[in-house]
Amino acid sequence: MADELLILQEKPSAQYMIAGWRRQWSNGGAISGRLPRYLTDKLQARKIGEMGPRVSEKCYPFQVAGTHDIYRPGVAYQDGLPSRAFYRENVFYDAGNGLIVFRGEEPWLHIDIYAEAFFQAVRELGIKQTVAVEGVNGPVPPDLERRISCVYSKPEMRDTLERYGLRFSSYGSDTRQGPTIGMALVSLAHYEHPDIEMFRLGAMSPMYPFVTSTNEQVGISRDHRSFYDIMRRLKSMFKLDIDLAELQALGDAESSDLQERLDRIAAANPSAKQVIDQVRADYNFTPFVESVELDPALDRALEDILRNSPEQPSNS
């Protein structure tokens, strides 16, 4: 039954959806898990629905040995009495401005059932394009723009996506590699849901091969610069009304802090300095420069000025 896959209390007017997943493999910089949460908080988004009980029952184990309660379903009690049944966070939010935000948990089983619920929501909400946001950790000079890779579901999408400073991934072409949840949904959209337009943006978040005294790798665990570089593109692409100044400031502060740590490491360790310098020398990215769209009336006025300007005399 349809209501076993999807429960929507409201169906607001929507055009775009930004989707991310916590507890998932491709969550470098906490991009997939925390960027959607940032957006729902920033935009005061309202919950409008969630995936239904069949998804919760079929797509997850009760627990994974040795992980305590990380993978168990949520539950609640009040004065000893159960107050909330088992639940998973696969929730849809209305953020206004035609934007839906999805915050999910990566399924462990039955990706076909999970995808059916996900794409049913896309259709019922009338969403034109869906983007999955994800991240990987890697050697990135902290002060530079993040590298953003992309896979997409329909060939005709490429002409538009090329305008946004993206690198089109050839992941898995040379050797067997398993997909992230975002990549999996793009592939399922391409092969099994051809009416759906979906793409995945993956940012590389700074992480260096050094460990601290507490055995933690040197990097940025929640990379707001990646949040910012993804949202700059989506703001322009989806015509979103959102102020990104806070993300930019948070990203600049985190990146400056990491650079200072790297400078201290380099000053104390010549081998580490060589690695840090090599990372900067090897790093490359495709920059995104937002285009300026002129008002049609102004565009016509400029054309008239150029057309009616007197010809300049040629030099004799």
ChimeraX attribute file (.defattr): number of C-alpha atoms within 10 A of each C-alpha:
attribute: neighborCount
match mode: 1-to-1
recipient: residues
	/A:1	6
	/A:2	11
	/A:3	12
	/A:4	13
	/A:5	21
	/A:6	24
	/A:7	18
	/A:8	17
	/A:9	10
	/A:10	13
	/A:11	13
	/A:12	17
	/A:13	15
	/A:14	20
	/A:15	17
	/A:16	23
	/A:17	24
	/A:18	22
	/A:19	23
	/A:20	28
	/A:21	29
	/A:22	21
	/A:23	15
	/A:24	19
	/A:25	15
	/A:26	25
	/A:27	25
	/A:28	25
	/A:29	28
	/A:30	26
	/A:31	31
	/A:32	31
	/A:33	25
	/A:34	22
	/A:35	28
	/A:36	25
	/A:37	19
	/A:38	14
	/A:39	17
	/A:40	21
	/A:41	12
	/A:42	12
	/A:43	16
	/A:44	13
	/A:45	18
	/A:46	16
	/A:47	18
	/A:48	16
	/A:49	19
	/A:50	24
	/A:51	24
	/A:52	21
	/A:53	16
	/A:54	17
	/A:55	24
	/A:56	22
	/A:57	14
	/A:58	15
	/A:59	17
	/A:60	18
	/A:61	14
	/A:62	11
	/A:63	13
	/A:64	11
	/A:65	8
	/A:66	7
	/A:67	9
	/A:68	9
	/A:69	12
	/A:70	11
	/A:71	17
	/A:72	16
	/A:73	16
	/A:74	13
	/A:75	12
	/A:76	12
	/A:77	10
	/A:78	8
	/A:79	6
	/A:80	7
	/A:81	8
	/A:82	11
	/A:83	10
	/A:84	11
	/A:85	11
	/A:86	13
	/A:87	15
	/A:88	21
	/A:89	17
	/A:90	23
	/A:91	20
	/A:92	26
	/A:93	24
	/A:94	24
	/A:95	21
	/A:96	17
	/A:97	16
	/A:98	16
	/A:99	23
	/A:100	28
	/A:101	26
	/A:102	25
	/A:103	23
	/A:104	23
	/A:105	20
	/A:106	21
	/A:107	21
	/A:108	13
	/A:109	14
	/A:110	12
	/A:111	18
	/A:112	14
	/A:113	15
	/A:114	24
	/A:115	22
	/A:116	19
	/A:117	22
	/A:118	20
	/A:119	20
	/A:120	16
	/A:121	21
	/A:122	21
	/A:123	12
	/A:124	13
	/A:125	19
	/A:126	15
	/A:127	20
	/A:128	15
	/A:129	17
	/A:130	24
	/A:131	22
	/A:132	24
	/A:133	27
	/A:134	35
	/A:135	25
	/A:136	18
	/A:137	19
	/A:138	17
	/A:139	19
	/A:140	23
	/A:141	24
	/A:142	25
	/A:143	17
	/A:144	15
	/A:145	19
	/A:146	26
	/A:147	23
	/A:148	27
	/A:149	20
	/A:150	22
	/A:151	24
	/A:152	24
	/A:153	23
	/A:154	18
	/A:155	9
	/A:156	10
	/A:157	14
	/A:158	14
	/A:159	8
	/A:160	9
	/A:161	18
	/A:162	12
	/A:163	14
	/A:164	20
	/A:165	18
	/A:166	21
	/A:167	17
	/A:168	15
	/A:169	13
	/A:170	10
	/A:171	13
	/A:172	10
	/A:173	8
	/A:174	7
	/A:175	7
	/A:176	8
	/A:177	9
	/A:178	10
	/A:179	15
	/A:180	17
	/A:181	22
	/A:182	24
	/A:183	24
	/A:184	16
	/A:185	27
	/A:186	27
	/A:187	19
	/A:188	19
	/A:189	21
	/A:190	18
	/A:191	11
	/A:192	14
	/A:193	16
	/A:194	12
	/A:195	13
	/A:196	20
	/A:197	21
	/A:198	26
	/A:199	23
	/A:200	25
	/A:201	24
	/A:202	28
	/A:203	31
	/A:204	22
	/A:205	31
	/A:206	26
	/A:207	21
	/A:208	20
	/A:209	13
	/A:210	14
	/A:211	11
	/A:212	8
	/A:213	6
	/A:214	6
	/A:215	8
	/A:216	10
	/A:217	14
	/A:218	16
	/A:219	27
	/A:220	22
	/A:221	17
	/A:222	20
	/A:223	28
	/A:224	26
	/A:225	29
	/A:226	29
	/A:227	29
	/A:228	23
	/A:229	21
	/A:230	23
	/A:231	21
	/A:232	20
	/A:233	21
	/A:234	17
	/A:235	16
	/A:236	13
	/A:237	14
	/A:238	16
	/A:239	12
	/A:240	16
	/A:241	12
	/A:242	13
	/A:243	13
	/A:244	14
	/A:245	10
	/A:246	11
	/A:247	19
	/A:248	17
	/A:249	14
	/A:250	16
	/A:251	23
	/A:252	18
	/A:253	15
	/A:254	19
	/A:255	22
	/A:256	14
	/A:257	16
	/A:258	20
	/A:259	16
	/A:260	12
	/A:261	14
	/A:262	21
	/A:263	15
	/A:264	12
	/A:265	16
	/A:266	17
	/A:267	11
	/A:268	11
	/A:269	11
	/A:270	11
	/A:271	10
	/A:272	18
	/A:273	17
	/A:274	11
	/A:275	16
	/A:276	20
	/A:277	12
	/A:278	12
	/A:279	16
	/A:280	14
	/A:281	10
	/A:282	10
	/A:283	13
	/A:284	14
	/A:285	15
	/A:286	14
	/A:287	15
	/A:288	17
	/A:289	11
	/A:290	14
	/A:291	9
	/A:292	6
	/A:293	7
	/A:294	9
	/A:295	9
	/A:296	9
	/A:297	9
	/A:298	10
	/A:299	11
	/A:300	12
	/A:301	12
	/A:302	12
	/A:303	11
	/A:304	11
	/A:305	10
	/A:306	11
	/A:307	10
	/A:308	9
	/A:309	8
	/A:310	8
	/A:311	8
	/A:312	6
	/A:313	6
	/A:314	5
	/A:315	4
	/A:316	3
